[in-house]
Amino acid sequence: MKTLKQRANRLAQNGTEAVHTLSRIASDEDAPAEARVSAATAILEFMYRSVEQDILVRIEKLEQDRGKR
Amino acid sequence: MSPNVSFSGGSGRKGGNKKEQVLAAMLIEPTRKAAAESVGISPRTLARWLKEDSAFAEAYQAAKAELVESMTTRLRTNGIDAVATLAEVAKGSTSPNQAARVSAARTIIELVLKAHEAEDLGVRLQKLESERNSDENS
């Protein structure tokens, strides 16, 4: 049975390959327009999701600080 | 895109030059591990710098924010054209690649709105954080 760490490593590796694939498609001028738009959309959405994640972390920190007072 | 990253702790401090290099690498490499390896340091060293060097961690956050800001500016610049594209297609235009144009225009508009929300939340959070900091200092 695979350990949790092995599974996590495999996921991270797949994620890295996925980002490479999206970047390659988004910048391939010979790829169909629909595919390029979809790839660029996925990359941008991922980027803005990480901004939202940062905001959530700051909110949690504020809530924790408030809880301590 | 070649990110322009500066780090005030980048010179005269232990590992300073590498820190500046890895900051730039983290903005273009898909993982932190890849960023660390691209400048010849171990992922463990990078993790330690992010955890223990608050100036380095803050410089990373600032570089990320700058990257997002420049992308948002570019999206906003194209927002008006995106609305015009949707309007043109809605009126019955039959240009080539119509589905892809609609999809691209819709994405631009959605992301501009999402960026606006995130900026608004960021400003409100900053206000709350400032109030908390002044409460702590009083």
Backbone of each chain as ProteinMPNN parsed JSONL, in Angstrom:
{"seq_chain_A": "MKTLKQRANRLAQNGTEAVHTLSRIASDEDAPAEARVSAATAILEFMYRSVEQDILVRIEKLEQDRGKR", "coords_chain_A": {"N_chain_A": [[0.842, -1.219, 0.0], [0.514, 2.184, -0.853], [2.209, 4.865, 0.745], [0.974, 7.795, 2.454], [2.636, 9.953, 1.937], [3.908, 9.216, -0.42], [1.768, 9.248, -2.153], [1.107, 11.962, -2.035], [3.414, 13.069, -3.133], [3.213, 12.075, -5.714], [0.899, 13.322, -6.573], [1.775, 16.007, -6.523], [3.7, 15.88, -8.485], [2.141, 15.264, -10.74], [0.639, 17.587, -10.8], [2.577, 19.505, -11.412], [3.296, 18.664, -13.972], [0.888, 19.132, -15.222], [0.69, 21.931, -15.131], [2.844, 22.608, -16.762], [1.897, 21.551, -19.175], [-0.394, 23.11, -19.635], [0.789, 25.654, -19.921], [2.316, 25.231, -22.18], [0.382, 24.735, -24.133], [-1.083, 27.131, -24.039], [0.736, 28.949, -25.09], [1.206, 28.038, -27.601], [1.106, 28.844, -30.826], [0.089, 27.448, -32.925], [-1.84, 25.843, -31.951], [-5.354, 24.947, -31.55], [-7.649, 27.703, -31.26], [-9.62, 27.563, -29.244], [-8.536, 25.731, -27.453], [-6.239, 27.075, -26.599], [-7.338, 29.306, -25.327], [-8.729, 28.041, -23.258], [-6.615, 26.897, -21.819], [-5.125, 29.169, -21.047], [-7.063, 30.413, -19.492], [-7.346, 28.566, -17.39], [-4.841, 28.793, -16.167], [-4.814, 31.5, -15.336], [-7.037, 31.514, -13.626], [-6.164, 29.802, -11.647], [-4.076, 31.314, -10.639], [-5.436, 33.55, -9.545], [-6.911, 32.211, -7.666], [-4.966, 31.563, -5.857], [-4.458, 34.048, -4.821], [-6.849, 34.499, -3.476], [-6.573, 32.524, -1.592], [-4.453, 33.512, -0.063], [-5.752, 35.693, 1.074], [-7.652, 34.402, 2.661], [-5.955, 33.19, 4.531], [-4.99, 35.45, 5.864], [-7.356, 36.39, 6.999], [-7.978, 34.285, 8.729], [-5.843, 34.539, 10.469], [-6.376, 37.011, 11.64], [-8.763, 36.343, 12.943], [-7.847, 34.436, 14.752], [-6.146, 36.02, 16.3], [-7.998, 37.743, 17.397], [-9.447, 35.948, 18.937], [-7.613, 35.373, 20.922], [-7.628, 37.604, 22.454]], "CA_chain_A": [[0.0, 0.0, 0.0], [1.31, 3.403, -0.924], [2.073, 5.741, 1.903], [0.362, 9.097, 2.16], [3.663, 10.839, 1.367], [4.111, 8.834, -1.826], [0.607, 9.751, -2.899], [1.228, 13.423, -2.112], [4.475, 13.354, -4.102], [2.695, 11.767, -7.048], [-0.035, 14.423, -6.904], [2.564, 17.203, -6.805], [4.349, 15.67, -9.781], [1.095, 15.412, -11.757], [0.283, 19.005, -10.858], [3.646, 20.198, -12.135], [3.166, 18.316, -15.397], [-0.323, 19.797, -15.73], [1.0, 23.345, -15.355], [3.693, 22.657, -17.97], [1.044, 21.286, -20.333], [-1.235, 24.293, -19.859], [1.635, 26.738, -20.416], [2.728, 24.907, -23.55], [-0.78, 24.909, -25.019], [-1.453, 28.556, -24.083], [1.669, 29.738, -25.91], [1.4, 27.388, -28.907], [0.296, 29.6, -31.803], [-0.536, 26.531, -33.879], [-2.919, 25.084, -31.28], [-6.687, 25.548, -31.796], [-7.91, 28.88, -30.414], [-10.387, 27.174, -28.055], [-7.628, 25.077, -26.503], [-5.344, 28.097, -26.031], [-8.128, 30.11, -24.383], [-9.0, 27.219, -22.07], [-5.372, 26.748, -21.047], [-4.808, 30.472, -20.428], [-8.077, 30.618, -18.449], [-7.018, 27.722, -16.233], [-3.651, 29.353, -15.497], [-5.198, 32.747, -14.654], [-7.926, 31.198, -12.498], [-5.323, 29.235, -10.592], [-3.327, 32.423, -10.031], [-6.326, 34.354, -8.691], [-7.297, 31.391, -6.52], [-3.904, 31.661, -4.841], [-4.665, 35.351, -4.155], [-7.944, 34.282, -2.524], [-6.031, 31.704, -0.503], [-3.687, 34.436, 0.798], [-6.722, 36.499, 1.823], [-8.216, 33.529, 3.698], [-4.944, 33.012, 5.577], [-4.962, 36.693, 6.661], [-8.594, 36.443, 7.791], [-7.833, 33.317, 9.821], [-4.886, 35.091, 11.446], [-7.112, 38.041, 12.379], [-9.723, 35.668, 13.833], [-7.077, 33.82, 15.851], [-5.68, 37.104, 17.185], [-9.16, 38.238, 18.129], [-9.776, 34.901, 19.902], [-6.644, 35.407, 22.023], [-7.84, 38.79, 23.305]], "C_chain_A": [[0.864, 1.251, 0.0], [1.123, 4.241, 0.331], [1.451, 7.059, 1.457], [1.367, 10.023, 1.475], [3.903, 10.526, -0.106], [2.971, 9.366, -2.692], [0.701, 11.271, -3.088], [2.295, 13.812, -3.137], [3.983, 13.145, -5.532], [1.74, 12.879, -7.514], [0.725, 15.675, -7.303], [3.214, 17.089, -8.178], [3.335, 15.841, -10.921], [0.712, 16.879, -11.932], [1.298, 19.8, -11.646], [3.54, 19.933, -13.629], [1.963, 19.032, -16.008], [-0.048, 21.272, -16.029], [1.871, 23.505, -16.607], [2.836, 22.504, -19.227], [0.207, 22.522, -20.671], [-0.411, 25.431, -20.467], [2.014, 26.499, -21.879], [1.566, 25.165, -24.518], [-1.104, 26.398, -25.175], [-0.524, 29.336, -25.007], [1.929, 29.116, -27.279], [0.491, 28.057, -29.954], [-0.383, 28.699, -32.833], [-1.68, 25.721, -33.262], [-4.264, 25.736, -31.596], [-6.97, 26.67, -30.788], [-8.639, 28.487, -29.128], [-9.467, 26.562, -26.99], [-6.719, 26.109, -25.835], [-6.088, 28.94, -24.99], [-8.385, 29.318, -23.103], [-7.761, 27.103, -21.187], [-5.027, 28.053, -20.328], [-5.782, 30.758, -19.29], [-7.726, 29.831, -17.189], [-5.835, 28.311, -15.459], [-4.04, 30.604, -14.701], [-6.102, 32.462, -13.455], [-7.141, 30.631, -11.327], [-4.576, 30.346, -9.854], [-4.224, 33.241, -9.089], [-6.825, 33.549, -7.489], [-6.22, 31.461, -5.434], [-3.981, 33.011, -4.12], [-5.764, 35.203, -3.1], [-7.456, 33.487, -1.313], [-5.246, 32.586, 0.479], [-4.637, 35.267, 1.671], [-7.321, 35.673, 2.964], [-7.236, 33.34, 4.859], [-4.903, 34.255, 6.474], [-6.207, 36.803, 7.531], [-8.494, 35.493, 8.991], [-6.909, 33.855, 10.903], [-5.579, 36.163, 12.299], [-8.077, 37.411, 13.379], [-9.011, 35.039, 15.027], [-6.637, 34.899, 16.848], [-6.835, 37.638, 18.03], [-9.543, 37.255, 19.238], [-8.868, 34.933, 21.119], [-6.922, 36.562, 22.984], [-9.05, 38.637, 24.21]], "O_chain_A": [[1.825, 1.358, 0.762], [0.033, 4.315, 0.898], [1.407, 7.39, 0.272], [1.019, 10.774, 0.564], [4.078, 11.424, -0.93], [3.181, 9.861, -3.8], [0.41, 11.792, -4.165], [2.114, 14.753, -3.91], [4.291, 13.924, -6.434], [1.768, 13.31, -8.666], [0.383, 16.333, -8.285], [3.275, 18.058, -8.936], [3.628, 16.476, -11.935], [0.492, 17.353, -13.047], [0.941, 20.662, -12.449], [3.674, 20.843, -14.447], [2.006, 19.479, -17.155], [-0.494, 21.799, -17.048], [1.663, 24.418, -17.407], [3.016, 23.224, -20.209], [0.111, 22.927, -21.829], [-0.852, 26.091, -21.408], [2.032, 27.419, -22.697], [1.756, 25.743, -25.589], [-1.366, 26.875, -26.279], [-0.96, 30.294, -25.646], [2.771, 29.603, -28.034], [-0.724, 27.858, -29.961], [-1.308, 29.121, -33.527], [-2.395, 25.006, -33.964], [-4.322, 26.933, -31.878], [-6.58, 26.591, -29.623], [-8.329, 29.001, -28.053], [-9.602, 26.836, -25.797], [-6.461, 26.023, -24.635], [-5.555, 29.249, -23.923], [-8.273, 29.854, -22.001], [-7.847, 27.199, -19.963], [-4.68, 28.046, -19.147], [-5.388, 31.281, -18.248], [-7.795, 30.349, -16.075], [-5.841, 28.32, -14.228], [-3.652, 30.756, -13.543], [-5.96, 33.082, -12.402], [-7.418, 30.938, -10.168], [-4.454, 30.331, -8.629], [-3.821, 33.58, -7.976], [-7.125, 34.11, -6.435], [-6.526, 31.424, -4.242], [-3.614, 33.112, -2.949], [-5.64, 35.706, -1.984], [-7.861, 33.735, -0.177], [-5.36, 32.429, 1.694], [-4.365, 35.512, 2.847], [-7.482, 36.163, 4.082], [-7.636, 33.33, 6.023], [-4.795, 34.137, 7.694], [-6.129, 37.257, 8.673], [-8.869, 35.841, 10.111], [-7.148, 33.661, 12.095], [-5.396, 36.218, 13.515], [-8.201, 37.873, 14.513], [-9.495, 35.095, 16.157], [-6.737, 34.723, 18.062], [-6.673, 37.942, 19.212], [-9.915, 37.664, 20.338], [-9.284, 34.57, 22.219], [-6.526, 36.532, 24.149], [-9.361, 39.542, 24.983]]}, "seq_chain_B": "MSPNVSFSGGSGRKGGNKKEQVLAAMLIEPTRKAAAESVGISPRTLARWLKEDSAFAEAYQAAKAELVESMTTRLRTNGIDAVATLAEVAKGSTSPNQAARVSAARTIIELVLKAHEAEDLGVRLQKLESERNSDENS", "coords_chain_B": {"N_chain_B": [[7.604, 35.85, -19.424], [9.757, 37.959, -17.657], [10.431, 38.287, -14.441], [10.965, 41.215, -12.483], [12.713, 41.349, -9.768], [13.524, 42.619, -6.635], [15.47, 42.522, -3.682], [16.0, 43.73, -0.604], [17.574, 42.571, 1.292], [19.334, 41.278, -0.221], [22.059, 41.683, -0.666], [25.226, 41.489, 0.874], [24.384, 39.894, 2.934], [24.186, 36.623, 4.388], [23.891, 34.252, 1.879], [22.522, 36.049, 0.361], [22.549, 36.867, -2.411], [21.683, 34.56, -3.685], [19.185, 34.418, -2.582], [17.835, 36.533, -3.778], [17.869, 35.62, -6.402], [16.376, 33.254, -6.199], [13.926, 34.217, -5.473], [13.017, 35.441, -7.81], [12.939, 33.152, -9.376], [10.914, 31.686, -8.139], [8.67, 32.916, -9.067], [8.373, 32.138, -11.658], [8.802, 29.421, -11.952], [7.131, 26.205, -11.799], [6.955, 24.946, -9.288], [8.081, 25.232, -5.839], [10.188, 23.602, -5.325], [11.304, 23.212, -7.871], [12.077, 25.834, -8.35], [14.023, 26.251, -6.37], [15.96, 24.36, -7.111], [16.665, 25.358, -9.601], [18.321, 27.485, -9.063], [20.334, 26.368, -7.73], [20.114, 25.646, -4.991], [18.966, 23.737, -2.129], [15.621, 22.415, -1.82], [14.938, 22.291, 0.85], [16.517, 24.257, 2.041], [15.374, 26.53, 0.9], [12.799, 26.372, 2.006], [13.472, 26.804, 4.659], [14.484, 29.418, 4.616], [12.146, 30.798, 3.928], [10.666, 30.355, 6.192], [12.193, 31.29, 8.349], [13.385, 33.767, 7.733], [12.024, 36.683, 7.892], [12.056, 39.0, 6.34], [12.72, 38.046, 3.86], [10.521, 36.361, 3.344], [8.523, 38.296, 3.277], [9.37, 39.776, 1.068], [8.922, 37.924, -0.918], [6.116, 37.685, -0.847], [5.509, 40.298, -1.628], [6.59, 40.365, -4.204], [5.003, 38.484, -5.48], [2.543, 39.759, -5.268], [3.017, 41.956, -6.858], [3.292, 40.796, -9.347], [0.726, 39.756, -9.765], [-0.653, 42.147, -9.769], [0.322, 43.374, -12.101], [-0.648, 41.638, -14.026], [-3.362, 41.949, -13.599], [-3.716, 44.613, -14.303], [-3.218, 44.409, -17.004], [-5.342, 42.769, -17.779], [-7.467, 44.46, -17.181], [-7.027, 46.484, -19.02], [-7.766, 45.201, -21.315], [-10.398, 44.751, -20.86], [-12.504, 46.433, -21.764], [-12.477, 45.987, -24.521], [-13.174, 43.326, -24.413], [-15.811, 43.388, -23.539], [-16.903, 44.69, -25.739], [-16.491, 42.742, -27.676], [-18.215, 40.678, -26.817], [-20.624, 42.033, -27.105], [-20.655, 42.438, -29.851], [-20.767, 39.814, -30.838], [-23.163, 39.047, -29.726], [-24.864, 40.581, -31.227], [-24.968, 39.209, -33.527], [-22.719, 38.747, -35.104], [-20.569, 36.974, -37.354], [-17.871, 36.033, -37.103], [-14.65, 34.353, -37.626], [-13.542, 31.713, -35.416], [-15.365, 32.177, -33.362], [-16.454, 30.982, -31.019], [-14.199, 30.672, -29.407], [-13.461, 33.338, -29.115], [-15.597, 34.399, -27.676], [-15.369, 32.914, -25.359], [-12.844, 33.721, -24.438], [-13.317, 36.458, -24.059], [-15.268, 36.381, -22.085], [-13.868, 35.199, -19.994], [-11.928, 37.181, -19.479], [-13.539, 39.304, -18.567], [-14.745, 38.128, -16.299], [-12.476, 37.645, -14.729], [-11.493, 40.22, -14.329], [-13.505, 41.243, -12.704], [-13.239, 39.493, -10.542], [-10.684, 40.15, -9.693], [-11.126, 42.741, -8.89], [-12.816, 42.338, -6.698], [-11.035, 40.947, -5.038], [-9.089, 42.885, -4.595], [-10.571, 44.805, -3.252], [-11.274, 43.363, -0.939], [-8.699, 43.006, 0.041], [-7.933, 45.63, 0.71], [-9.794, 46.198, 2.73], [-9.092, 44.257, 4.575], [-6.5, 45.054, 5.174], [-6.997, 47.383, 6.536], [-8.272, 46.391, 8.825], [-6.145, 44.884, 9.852], [-4.303, 46.886, 10.4], [-5.659, 48.253, 12.405], [-5.727, 46.271, 14.356], [-2.969, 46.048, 14.83], [-2.408, 48.584, 15.885], [-3.947, 48.456, 18.171], [-2.582, 46.477, 19.562], [-0.213, 47.778, 20.091], [-0.952, 49.774, 21.797]], "CA_chain_B": [[7.729, 37.06, -18.597], [10.942, 37.918, -16.81], [10.081, 39.137, -13.31], [11.99, 42.099, -11.955], [12.585, 41.184, -8.327], [14.647, 43.123, -5.844], [15.369, 42.114, -2.287], [16.956, 44.598, 0.087], [18.509, 41.704, 2.022], [20.016, 40.472, -1.229], [23.507, 41.837, -0.735], [25.897, 41.655, 2.156], [23.89, 38.937, 3.924], [24.466, 35.24, 4.03], [22.978, 33.709, 0.869], [21.72, 37.157, -0.158], [22.415, 36.845, -3.859], [20.856, 33.393, -4.018], [17.815, 34.723, -2.171], [17.234, 37.369, -4.821], [17.674, 34.762, -7.584], [15.309, 32.271, -6.006], [12.66, 34.972, -5.461], [12.597, 35.559, -9.213], [12.64, 31.807, -9.883], [9.629, 31.223, -7.598], [7.557, 33.517, -9.821], [8.222, 31.554, -12.997], [8.852, 27.955, -11.922], [5.823, 25.691, -11.341], [6.963, 24.547, -7.879], [9.196, 25.784, -5.06], [11.304, 22.661, -5.504], [11.941, 23.537, -9.158], [12.716, 27.151, -8.201], [15.248, 26.072, -5.574], [16.957, 23.631, -7.898], [17.125, 26.166, -10.739], [19.385, 28.417, -8.648], [21.379, 25.595, -7.073], [19.965, 25.436, -3.537], [18.053, 22.625, -1.881], [14.262, 22.839, -1.417], [14.908, 22.442, 2.311], [17.079, 25.586, 2.333], [14.353, 27.522, 0.534], [11.734, 26.304, 3.016], [13.991, 27.408, 5.896], [14.533, 30.873, 4.413], [10.777, 31.333, 3.972], [10.147, 30.241, 7.553], [12.989, 31.982, 9.371], [13.797, 35.117, 7.339], [10.748, 37.361, 7.627], [12.24, 39.969, 5.245], [12.681, 37.254, 2.623], [9.128, 35.942, 3.146], [7.75, 39.485, 2.874], [9.765, 40.129, -0.3], [8.246, 36.964, -1.797], [4.708, 38.101, -0.926], [5.44, 41.544, -2.393], [6.861, 40.054, -5.616], [3.8, 37.819, -6.0], [1.48, 40.767, -5.387], [3.349, 42.815, -8.001], [3.0, 40.02, -10.555], [-0.736, 39.716, -9.909], [-1.098, 43.51, -10.107], [0.609, 43.679, -13.5], [-1.594, 40.857, -14.843], [-4.687, 42.557, -13.449], [-3.713, 45.837, -15.113], [-3.33, 43.996, -18.4], [-6.713, 42.293, -17.985], [-8.366, 45.631, -17.184], [-6.812, 47.181, -20.287], [-8.492, 44.461, -22.355], [-11.778, 44.551, -20.438], [-13.46, 47.153, -22.623], [-12.538, 45.24, -25.782], [-13.876, 42.067, -24.161], [-17.254, 43.71, -23.526], [-17.272, 44.987, -27.132], [-16.539, 41.463, -28.398], [-19.469, 40.001, -26.45], [-21.737, 42.778, -27.718], [-20.601, 42.195, -31.296], [-21.251, 38.447, -31.086], [-24.59, 39.031, -29.363], [-25.637, 41.215, -32.324], [-25.059, 38.278, -34.664], [-21.504, 38.691, -35.921], [-20.165, 35.593, -37.683], [-16.422, 36.035, -37.344], [-14.049, 33.045, -37.348], [-13.153, 31.456, -34.018], [-16.311, 32.906, -32.514], [-16.58, 30.358, -29.693], [-12.992, 30.983, -28.635], [-13.482, 34.774, -28.795], [-16.572, 34.589, -26.589], [-14.802, 32.308, -24.151], [-11.749, 34.593, -23.974], [-13.903, 37.718, -23.571], [-15.948, 36.111, -20.813], [-12.827, 34.988, -18.975], [-11.324, 38.479, -19.132], [-14.495, 40.076, -17.756], [-14.876, 37.467, -14.984], [-11.256, 37.829, -13.934], [-11.417, 41.631, -13.919], [-14.403, 41.386, -11.556], [-12.656, 38.752, -9.423], [-9.54, 40.939, -9.222], [-11.7, 43.895, -8.186], [-13.261, 41.83, -5.386], [-9.852, 40.61, -4.225], [-8.456, 44.154, -4.195], [-11.446, 45.405, -2.248], [-11.08, 42.594, 0.301], [-7.347, 43.292, 0.513], [-7.93, 46.961, 1.343], [-10.546, 46.102, 3.994], [-8.275, 43.464, 5.507], [-5.356, 45.861, 5.604], [-7.517, 48.32, 7.534], [-8.455, 45.613, 10.068], [-4.819, 44.511, 10.37], [-3.699, 48.099, 10.977], [-6.347, 48.52, 13.674], [-5.238, 45.266, 15.317], [-1.589, 46.385, 15.203], [-2.372, 49.745, 16.783], [-4.477, 47.989, 19.464], [-1.516, 45.729, 20.242], [0.844, 48.704, 20.523], [-1.409, 50.77, 22.776]], "C_chain_B": [[8.95, 36.93, -17.701], [10.72, 38.843, -15.625], [11.259, 39.968, -12.82], [11.842, 42.099, -10.435], [13.782, 41.797, -7.634], [14.395, 42.757, -4.389], [16.44, 42.876, -1.528], [17.96, 43.793, 0.913], [19.371, 40.898, 1.074], [21.509, 40.656, -1.305], [24.059, 41.999, 0.675], [25.386, 40.728, 3.241], [24.154, 37.534, 3.432], [23.416, 34.728, 3.036], [22.169, 34.78, 0.158], [21.471, 37.104, -1.648], [21.51, 35.704, -4.315], [19.395, 33.671, -3.671], [17.112, 35.553, -3.242], [16.925, 36.519, -6.064], [16.48, 33.824, -7.401], [13.938, 32.962, -5.918], [12.122, 35.09, -6.881], [12.18, 34.195, -9.747], [11.274, 31.325, -9.387], [8.439, 31.801, -8.366], [7.356, 32.854, -11.177], [8.274, 30.031, -13.014], [7.54, 27.414, -11.34], [5.793, 25.266, -9.874], [8.15, 25.205, -7.175], [10.437, 24.909, -5.227], [12.062, 23.0, -6.805], [12.673, 24.87, -9.067], [14.042, 27.021, -7.456], [16.332, 25.427, -6.428], [17.494, 24.478, -9.055], [18.223, 27.156, -10.346], [20.442, 27.707, -7.794], [21.309, 25.54, -5.552], [18.976, 24.296, -3.327], [16.666, 23.174, -1.507], [14.166, 23.056, 0.091], [15.454, 23.818, 2.718], [16.045, 26.675, 2.032], [13.236, 27.552, 1.584], [12.187, 26.993, 4.308], [14.027, 28.932, 5.763], [13.129, 31.477, 4.543], [10.224, 31.343, 5.397], [10.875, 31.178, 8.522], [13.383, 33.411, 9.021], [12.536, 35.897, 6.942], [10.871, 38.375, 6.486], [12.158, 39.249, 3.899], [11.236, 36.843, 2.313], [8.267, 37.123, 2.689], [8.081, 39.897, 1.441], [9.087, 39.196, -1.3], [6.778, 37.349, -1.969], [4.559, 39.344, -1.802], [5.65, 41.276, -3.884], [5.647, 39.385, -6.252], [2.697, 38.84, -6.242], [1.73, 41.652, -6.613], [3.013, 42.118, -9.321], [1.489, 40.002, -10.822], [-1.247, 41.094, -10.354], [-0.845, 43.8, -11.589], [-0.314, 42.879, -14.421], [-2.983, 41.476, -14.786], [-4.787, 43.827, -14.301], [-3.91, 45.483, -16.585], [-4.743, 43.498, -18.716], [-7.673, 43.48, -18.092], [-8.257, 46.375, -18.513], [-7.631, 46.524, -21.391], [-9.978, 44.294, -22.043], [-12.8, 45.209, -21.344], [-13.614, 46.434, -23.967], [-13.332, 43.948, -25.61], [-15.386, 42.297, -24.163], [-17.724, 43.967, -24.957], [-17.394, 43.698, -27.943], [-17.84, 40.738, -28.105], [-20.663, 40.691, -27.12], [-21.812, 42.49, -29.214], [-21.168, 40.806, -31.631], [-22.747, 38.362, -30.788], [-25.449, 39.635, -30.472], [-25.666, 40.347, -33.574], [-23.856, 38.248, -35.563], [-21.138, 37.229, -36.203], [-18.676, 35.561, -38.028], [-15.853, 34.631, -37.081], [-13.664, 32.92, -35.875], [-14.096, 32.11, -33.012], [-16.411, 32.318, -31.098], [-15.385, 30.705, -28.822], [-12.978, 32.459, -28.238], [-14.439, 35.046, -27.634], [-15.987, 34.071, -25.276], [-13.694, 33.196, -23.573], [-12.313, 35.879, -23.37], [-14.559, 37.511, -22.209], [-14.939, 35.909, -19.684], [-12.232, 36.315, -18.521], [-12.261, 39.254, -18.201], [-14.626, 39.458, -16.354], [-13.65, 37.713, -14.107], [-11.066, 39.276, -13.498], [-12.292, 41.839, -12.678], [-13.837, 40.684, -10.323], [-11.486, 39.551, -8.828], [-10.032, 42.141, -8.424], [-12.148, 43.49, -6.781], [-12.071, 41.579, -4.459], [-9.165, 41.883, -3.736], [-9.253, 44.823, -3.088], [-11.277, 44.698, -0.894], [-9.707, 42.887, 0.908], [-7.27, 44.611, 1.252], [-8.633, 46.898, 2.698], [-9.763, 45.312, 5.045], [-7.11, 44.284, 6.061], [-5.777, 46.848, 6.688], [-7.679, 47.597, 8.88], [-7.106, 45.245, 10.695], [-4.131, 45.708, 11.022], [-4.322, 48.413, 12.338], [-5.875, 47.537, 14.751], [-3.829, 45.638, 15.791], [-1.545, 47.584, 16.142], [-2.97, 49.404, 18.145], [-3.385, 47.295, 20.27], [-0.449, 46.665, 20.805], [0.397, 49.691, 21.591], [-1.552, 50.149, 24.161]], "O_chain_B": [[9.147, 35.898, -17.059], [10.809, 40.062, -15.775], [12.392, 39.492, -12.751], [10.963, 42.761, -9.886], [14.925, 41.527, -8.001], [13.253, 42.693, -3.934], [17.634, 42.698, -1.77], [19.059, 44.268, 1.201], [20.053, 39.958, 1.482], [22.184, 39.857, -1.954], [23.415, 42.581, 1.547], [25.894, 40.76, 4.362], [24.322, 37.287, 2.238], [22.217, 34.764, 3.309], [21.229, 34.463, -0.572], [20.342, 37.273, -2.109], [20.683, 35.866, -5.212], [18.483, 33.224, -4.368], [15.95, 35.312, -3.571], [15.877, 36.67, -6.692], [15.683, 33.624, -8.317], [12.915, 32.362, -6.249], [10.936, 34.872, -7.132], [11.196, 34.082, -10.477], [10.556, 30.639, -10.114], [7.339, 31.251, -8.324], [6.293, 32.988, -11.783], [7.838, 29.41, -13.983], [6.911, 28.061, -10.503], [4.721, 25.227, -9.271], [9.093, 25.671, -7.816], [11.567, 25.396, -5.264], [13.291, 23.064, -6.825], [13.755, 25.03, -9.632], [15.051, 27.601, -7.855], [17.472, 25.89, -6.462], [18.653, 24.329, -9.444], [18.975, 27.617, -11.205], [21.322, 28.344, -7.215], [22.338, 25.401, -4.892], [18.236, 23.933, -4.242], [16.555, 24.264, -0.946], [13.403, 23.904, 0.554], [14.922, 24.462, 3.622], [15.867, 27.614, 2.809], [12.787, 28.621, 1.996], [11.403, 27.675, 4.968], [13.646, 29.65, 6.688], [12.941, 32.516, 5.175], [9.43, 32.207, 5.767], [10.258, 31.781, 9.4], [13.687, 34.197, 9.918], [12.05, 35.789, 5.816], [9.912, 38.592, 5.745], [11.603, 39.77, 2.931], [10.78, 36.957, 1.175], [7.397, 36.975, 1.83], [7.201, 40.314, 0.688], [8.719, 39.616, -2.397], [6.253, 37.345, -3.082], [3.632, 39.45, -2.604], [4.983, 41.875, -4.728], [5.296, 39.667, -7.398], [2.008, 38.807, -7.262], [0.796, 42.045, -7.312], [2.528, 42.734, -10.27], [1.039, 40.204, -11.95], [-2.141, 41.201, -11.193], [-1.688, 44.398, -12.259], [-0.72, 43.372, -15.473], [-3.693, 41.526, -15.789], [-5.809, 44.081, -14.938], [-4.652, 46.144, -17.312], [-5.277, 43.774, -19.791], [-8.556, 43.517, -18.949], [-9.257, 46.837, -19.063], [-8.13, 47.2, -22.291], [-10.73, 43.761, -22.858], [-13.836, 44.622, -21.658], [-14.722, 46.287, -24.484], [-14.057, 43.52, -26.508], [-16.144, 41.501, -24.718], [-18.803, 43.523, -25.35], [-18.28, 43.568, -28.787], [-18.499, 40.24, -29.018], [-21.576, 40.04, -27.627], [-22.897, 42.321, -29.771], [-21.94, 40.647, -32.577], [-23.498, 37.696, -31.5], [-26.609, 39.261, -30.644], [-26.308, 40.697, -34.564], [-23.951, 37.767, -36.692], [-21.379, 36.355, -35.37], [-18.283, 35.118, -39.107], [-16.482, 33.819, -36.403], [-13.486, 33.923, -35.184], [-13.671, 32.543, -31.941], [-16.448, 33.053, -30.111], [-15.538, 30.999, -27.636], [-12.532, 32.798, -27.142], [-14.131, 35.821, -26.728], [-16.1, 34.71, -24.23], [-13.622, 33.396, -22.361], [-11.861, 36.338, -22.32], [-14.431, 38.338, -21.306], [-15.134, 36.387, -18.567], [-12.052, 36.547, -17.325], [-11.832, 39.79, -17.179], [-14.618, 40.172, -15.351], [-13.766, 37.956, -12.906], [-10.536, 39.534, -12.417], [-11.893, 42.513, -11.729], [-13.932, 41.195, -9.207], [-11.325, 39.614, -7.61], [-9.437, 42.515, -7.414], [-11.896, 44.198, -5.806], [-12.085, 41.936, -3.281], [-8.713, 41.949, -2.593], [-8.694, 45.337, -2.118], [-11.155, 45.341, 0.149], [-9.566, 43.002, 2.125], [-6.624, 44.711, 2.295], [-8.155, 47.457, 3.685], [-9.767, 45.645, 6.23], [-6.784, 44.216, 7.246], [-5.03, 47.118, 7.629], [-7.283, 48.109, 9.927], [-6.947, 45.288, 11.915], [-3.468, 45.576, 12.051], [-3.632, 48.783, 13.288], [-5.653, 47.916, 15.901], [-3.523, 45.561, 16.981], [-0.75, 47.613, 17.081], [-2.57, 49.975, 19.16], [-3.265, 47.485, 21.48], [0.144, 46.394, 21.85], [1.218, 50.361, 22.216], [-1.926, 50.838, 25.11]]}, "name": "protein", "num_of_chains": 2, "seq": "MKTLKQRANRLAQNGTEAVHTLSRIASDEDAPAEARVSAATAILEFMYRSVEQDILVRIEKLEQDRGKRMSPNVSFSGGSGRKGGNKKEQVLAAMLIEPTRKAAAESVGISPRTLARWLKEDSAFAEAYQAAKAELVESMTTRLRTNGIDAVATLAEVAKGSTSPNQAARVSAARTIIELVLKAHEAEDLGVRLQKLESERNSDENS"}
